[in-house]
């Protein structure tokens, strides 16, 4: 169940991140194509860190206690 939840969390999170990043970049840099390319490249790498957290959580072993 964790993998299914992690999959949808990653899918919706990345979609949300793309729309927010693109909206902010277009709002603040509407006419600077060269600067937009640099900012899009940095923003494109920025989603990796939250995705790493989700993937680590996804593959973390379940807590099992021997009672």
Secondary structure in CASP SS format (residue, H / E / C, confidence):
PFRMAT SS
TARGET T0000
AUTHOR 0000-0000-0000
METHOD secondary structure of the structure
MODEL  1
X C 1.00
X H 1.00
X H 1.00
X H 1.00
X H 1.00
X H 1.00
X H 1.00
X H 1.00
X H 1.00
X H 1.00
X H 1.00
X H 1.00
X H 1.00
X H 1.00
X H 1.00
X H 1.00
X H 1.00
X H 1.00
X H 1.00
X H 1.00
X H 1.00
X H 1.00
X H 1.00
X H 1.00
X H 1.00
X H 1.00
X H 1.00
X H 1.00
X C 1.00
X C 1.00
X C 1.00
X C 1.00
X H 1.00
X H 1.00
X H 1.00
X H 1.00
X H 1.00
X H 1.00
X H 1.00
X H 1.00
X H 1.00
X H 1.00
X H 1.00
X H 1.00
X H 1.00
X H 1.00
X H 1.00
X H 1.00
X H 1.00
X H 1.00
X H 1.00
X H 1.00
X H 1.00
X H 1.00
X H 1.00
X H 1.00
X H 1.00
X H 1.00
X H 1.00
X C 1.00
X C 1.00
X C 1.00
X C 1.00
X C 1.00
X C 1.00
X C 1.00
X C 1.00
END
